[in-house]
Amino acid sequence: MITRLPYHLVELRPWPIILAARIILLALGIIEWLHFNNLLLISMSLLLTILSLSQWWRDIFREATIIGKHTIKVQQGLRIGIILFIISEICFFISFFWAFFHSRFSPTPDLGCIWPPIGIDIIDPIRVPLLNTIILLTSGFTLTWRHHRLLIKKRITAIIGLLMTIILGSYFTLLQSLEYINTRFSVRDRALGSTFFITTGFHGLHVIIGTLFLIVNLYRIKVFHFSSLHHFRFEAAAWYWHFVDVIWICLYVCIYWWGS
């Protein structure tokens, strides 16, 4: 008699090593874009990265829905994994906030011994940053509402709530891009410029990644991959999105408002 264990051993696939190579190519493309203003390599590597991710996600979707290998025990392990991933992301942003607090509390003589440094026209926290805060908080509300509708098997309204969250996330990215274009200082402007653009830039990158995750979840709910009891992939995306919301609130209070 063969006993089926509740665990899933991942089969050998080429996607991890292929994706790692293409991410290295993407990093080289970013360097070429920043130094030589050439978008060819970054565009090609970004397209290849998206294609690799789509192929990898396709295999995961088949394991979870068609083959049925994502048992309750496997989902428990995945939950622990996403929690540890979010904790690592929190530590990642703590390092940026640490650098900002160090410069904010003890500005060096080359900063004029004051904060904000002399000659830098800072961003008004009451205008675009406050609007972006409202947008992200609203997106968190619509995402929670969508989860509730999915639990009570209201599929159409769940799709509407998820679509609203995607639109709000995309609008946030658009406003942040316009803010960068109209900002009167750059990443080269001493401690304020470097900490501001690195912290907000990486947060913007997380918003883009979270939006892509939600788009994938929108597709999966439309093709009936999720049910009221089996929808861990959406829960993981929701946890990630709420993490992005919390980081933005800390970022707005510390860098935009208190830092100004």
Backbone torsions as a table, in degrees:
resi	resn	phi	psi	omega
1	MET	NA	128.0	-178.4
2	ILE	-96.4	123.1	178.7
3	THR	-97.0	126.6	-179.6
4	ARG	-85.3	118.0	180.0
5	LEU	-77.8	149.7	-177.8
6	PRO	-81.7	12.7	-178.4
7	TYR	-103.9	162.0	-178.8
8	HIS	-128.7	116.7	175.2
9	LEU	-92.2	118.0	-175.5
10	VAL	-66.4	133.3	179.6
11	GLU	-75.3	159.6	-179.5
12	LEU	-69.9	124.1	-179.8
13	ARG	-136.9	155.1	-177.3
14	PRO	-85.9	-8.3	-169.6
15	TRP	-64.9	-38.8	179.4
16	PRO	-58.6	-47.3	-177.8
17	ILE	-71.1	-35.5	178.0
18	ILE	-66.3	-43.8	-180.0
19	LEU	-65.5	-38.6	178.3
20	ALA	-61.8	-42.9	179.1
21	ALA	-64.2	-38.6	-178.3
22	ARG	-75.3	-28.1	174.4
23	ILE	-69.4	-38.4	174.0
24	ILE	-60.8	-42.0	176.5
25	LEU	-62.8	-36.7	177.7
26	LEU	-65.3	-39.9	177.5
27	ALA	-63.1	-41.4	176.3
28	LEU	-63.8	-37.1	177.5
29	GLY	-65.0	-37.4	177.1
30	ILE	-64.9	-41.9	178.3
31	ILE	-62.6	-43.6	178.8
32	GLU	-64.1	-37.2	178.7
33	TRP	-66.0	-42.6	-177.8
34	LEU	-70.3	-35.2	-174.1
35	HIS	-92.6	-34.9	-173.6
36	PHE	-121.3	1.5	178.4
37	ASN	55.6	40.2	179.3
38	ASN	-112.1	120.4	-175.0
39	LEU	-97.6	1.6	-174.9
40	LEU	-64.9	-51.3	-176.0
41	LEU	-67.7	-41.3	-178.5
42	ILE	-68.5	-35.0	178.3
43	SER	-68.3	-44.3	-179.9
44	MET	-65.5	-44.7	-178.7
45	SER	-68.2	-35.7	178.0
46	LEU	-65.1	-41.5	177.5
47	LEU	-63.2	-44.1	178.7
48	LEU	-64.8	-36.6	178.2
49	THR	-64.9	-43.7	178.7
50	ILE	-63.3	-40.3	178.2
51	LEU	-64.0	-41.4	178.6
52	SER	-64.9	-42.2	178.4
53	LEU	-62.7	-41.6	-179.4
54	SER	-63.1	-39.2	178.4
55	GLN	-68.0	-40.1	179.1
56	TRP	-66.3	-46.2	178.9
57	TRP	-63.0	-34.3	177.3
58	ARG	-59.0	-43.4	178.3
59	ASP	-65.5	-38.6	179.5
60	ILE	-66.7	-39.7	178.5
61	PHE	-60.8	-41.3	179.5
62	ARG	-64.9	-40.4	178.4
63	GLU	-63.3	-40.5	-173.9
64	ALA	-77.9	-36.6	-171.6
65	THR	-104.2	-51.4	-173.9
66	ILE	-81.5	-50.8	-176.9
67	ILE	-78.9	-31.8	177.6
68	GLY	77.3	34.2	-178.3
69	LYS	-85.9	-11.8	-179.7
70	HIS	-88.6	78.6	179.4
71	THR	-74.4	178.0	178.9
72	ILE	-60.7	-38.7	179.3
73	LYS	-66.0	-39.8	177.9
74	VAL	-65.8	-40.8	179.3
75	GLN	-64.7	-33.4	175.5
76	GLN	-62.9	-42.3	176.4
77	GLY	-64.5	-38.8	178.4
78	LEU	-66.1	-36.2	177.3
79	ARG	-63.7	-43.6	177.4
80	ILE	-62.4	-39.6	179.5
81	GLY	-62.6	-45.1	-178.5
82	ILE	-69.4	-32.2	176.7
83	ILE	-65.8	-44.8	177.9
84	LEU	-64.3	-37.0	177.6
85	PHE	-62.7	-44.2	179.6
86	ILE	-65.7	-37.7	176.6
87	ILE	-62.0	-41.4	177.6
88	SER	-64.3	-35.4	177.1
89	GLU	-68.3	-36.3	176.2
90	ILE	-61.8	-45.2	177.4
91	CYS	-62.0	-35.8	178.1
92	PHE	-60.5	-45.0	-179.5
93	PHE	-76.5	-28.1	176.9
94	ILE	-59.6	-36.4	179.4
95	SER	-62.7	-37.6	178.2
96	PHE	-70.8	-42.3	177.6
97	PHE	-64.7	-35.1	177.6
98	TRP	-61.3	-45.4	178.8
99	ALA	-62.1	-39.4	179.3
100	PHE	-66.5	-46.3	-179.4
101	PHE	-62.5	-36.9	178.7
102	HIS	-60.6	-44.2	179.5
103	SER	-74.4	-32.2	-177.7
104	ARG	-71.9	-41.5	-175.7
105	PHE	-80.4	-30.5	-177.6
106	SER	-135.3	71.9	179.0
107	PRO	-64.1	133.6	-176.9
108	THR	-78.7	167.0	179.8
109	PRO	-58.8	-30.7	179.9
110	ASP	-71.3	-12.6	172.8
111	LEU	-94.8	2.8	-177.4
112	GLY	84.9	8.4	-178.4
113	CYS	60.5	18.4	177.0
114	ILE	-134.5	164.2	176.9
115	TRP	-136.2	129.4	0.4
116	PRO	-67.3	155.0	-179.3
117	PRO	-59.5	154.0	-179.2
118	ILE	-64.8	136.8	175.0
119	GLY	88.7	3.3	179.5
120	ILE	-107.9	122.9	178.3
121	ASP	-88.3	103.7	-173.4
122	ILE	-76.9	167.4	-179.2
123	ILE	-84.6	136.9	177.7
124	ASP	-69.2	117.6	-177.3
125	PRO	-71.4	-12.3	-176.4
126	ILE	-86.6	-11.7	-175.0
127	ARG	-97.4	-107.7	-175.3
128	VAL	-61.1	-43.4	179.8
129	PRO	-59.3	-39.4	178.4
130	LEU	-67.3	-39.8	176.9
131	LEU	-62.1	-42.8	177.7
132	ASN	-63.9	-34.2	176.2
133	THR	-63.5	-44.8	178.5
134	ILE	-62.8	-39.6	-179.3
135	ILE	-63.6	-47.0	-178.3
136	LEU	-67.8	-39.3	177.5
137	LEU	-64.4	-38.9	177.1
138	THR	-65.4	-39.4	178.9
139	SER	-64.4	-36.1	175.8
140	GLY	-64.4	-37.2	177.2
141	PHE	-66.6	-45.7	-179.7
142	THR	-65.1	-33.6	178.7
143	LEU	-68.9	-41.0	177.0
144	THR	-64.8	-40.2	177.1
145	TRP	-62.5	-40.0	178.1
146	ARG	-62.4	-41.7	179.0
147	HIS	-62.5	-42.4	178.6
148	HIS	-62.6	-40.7	179.2
149	ARG	-66.5	-33.7	177.9
150	LEU	-68.6	-38.3	-179.8
151	LEU	-64.7	-32.9	179.6
152	ILE	-97.1	16.1	172.6
153	LYS	64.8	35.8	174.0
154	LYS	-101.1	82.8	-168.9
155	ARG	-68.3	-42.3	-176.1
156	ILE	-64.3	-48.1	178.8
157	THR	-67.3	-29.3	175.5
158	ALA	-65.4	-39.9	177.0
159	ILE	-64.7	-40.8	179.4
160	ILE	-63.4	-44.0	179.1
161	GLY	-63.1	-40.3	178.9
162	LEU	-68.4	-38.6	178.1
163	LEU	-64.7	-38.6	176.6
164	MET	-62.7	-40.3	178.6
165	THR	-63.6	-41.7	179.0
166	ILE	-63.4	-42.2	179.5
167	ILE	-63.7	-43.9	179.6
168	LEU	-64.6	-40.5	177.6
169	GLY	-63.9	-40.0	177.8
170	SER	-66.9	-38.2	178.5
171	TYR	-66.0	-38.4	175.0
172	PHE	-58.7	-46.1	179.9
173	THR	-62.3	-40.2	178.6
174	LEU	-63.1	-45.0	-179.8
175	LEU	-65.7	-38.3	178.5
176	GLN	-67.0	-36.5	176.7
177	SER	-63.9	-43.2	177.7
178	LEU	-65.4	-35.6	177.0
179	GLU	-63.1	-42.6	178.2
180	TYR	-62.6	-40.0	-178.3
181	ILE	-65.0	-37.8	-175.1
182	ASN	-94.2	-1.6	179.0
183	THR	-67.2	138.0	-176.1
184	ARG	-91.2	6.6	172.2
185	PHE	-132.9	166.8	-175.9
186	SER	-127.9	-179.7	179.8
187	VAL	-66.5	-17.3	179.7
188	ARG	-82.4	-8.1	-176.5
189	ASP	-84.0	71.0	170.5
190	ARG	55.6	-153.3	-171.1
191	ALA	-66.8	-37.8	-178.8
192	LEU	-64.9	-46.1	-178.9
193	GLY	-64.0	-43.6	-177.4
194	SER	-68.8	-47.2	-178.9
195	THR	-67.8	-36.9	-179.4
196	PHE	-64.4	-52.6	-174.3
197	PHE	-72.6	-34.1	178.5
198	ILE	-68.3	-45.5	-178.0
199	THR	-68.2	-51.4	-179.6
200	THR	-68.5	-32.5	179.2
201	GLY	-66.6	-44.9	178.0
202	PHE	-67.9	-33.7	175.4
203	HIS	-66.0	-41.8	176.4
204	GLY	-60.4	-37.6	176.5
205	LEU	-63.5	-38.7	177.6
206	HIS	-66.7	-35.1	176.5
207	VAL	-64.0	-41.7	178.5
208	ILE	-63.1	-44.6	178.9
209	ILE	-63.0	-44.2	178.0
210	GLY	-62.0	-38.2	176.9
211	THR	-63.9	-40.1	176.9
212	LEU	-63.7	-40.5	176.8
213	PHE	-59.8	-42.3	-179.3
214	LEU	-68.1	-34.7	176.9
215	ILE	-63.7	-42.3	176.8
216	VAL	-62.1	-41.1	178.2
217	ASN	-66.3	-33.7	176.7
218	LEU	-63.2	-42.0	176.8
219	TYR	-63.2	-42.3	-175.6
220	ARG	-69.1	-35.3	178.6
221	ILE	-73.6	-28.2	177.6
222	LYS	-71.6	-28.8	179.2
223	VAL	-99.7	18.0	172.4
224	PHE	63.5	38.9	173.7
225	HIS	-82.4	-19.8	-176.6
226	PHE	-110.0	149.8	172.6
227	SER	-132.7	179.8	-179.4
228	SER	-69.1	-18.6	-179.3
229	LEU	-108.6	-23.0	-175.2
230	HIS	-124.8	92.7	-178.8
231	HIS	-155.8	43.4	-176.9
232	PHE	-61.8	-36.5	-178.0
233	ARG	-58.9	-36.9	176.6
234	PHE	-69.8	-40.5	178.0
235	GLU	-58.9	-42.2	179.5
236	ALA	-62.4	-43.8	178.0
237	ALA	-64.2	-37.0	179.6
238	ALA	-67.5	-42.1	176.8
239	TRP	-60.2	-43.9	-179.5
240	TYR	-62.4	-42.5	-178.5
241	TRP	-66.6	-40.3	177.6
242	HIS	-66.9	-34.9	173.6
243	PHE	-60.5	-43.5	177.4
244	VAL	-62.0	-38.7	177.6
245	ASP	-61.4	-47.2	-177.7
246	VAL	-64.0	-42.0	178.6
247	ILE	-61.7	-39.6	-179.9
248	TRP	-65.8	-38.7	178.5
249	ILE	-61.6	-45.5	176.9
250	CYS	-61.7	-40.5	-179.0
251	LEU	-66.1	-41.9	179.8
252	TYR	-65.1	-46.1	-177.6
253	VAL	-66.5	-44.7	-173.4
254	CYS	-80.5	-49.4	-171.1
255	ILE	-90.6	-48.6	-176.6
256	TYR	-75.0	-48.6	-172.9
257	TRP	-89.6	-61.7	-178.4
258	TRP	-68.7	-35.5	-179.8
259	GLY	-70.8	-16.2	-180.0
260	SER	-89.2	NA	NA
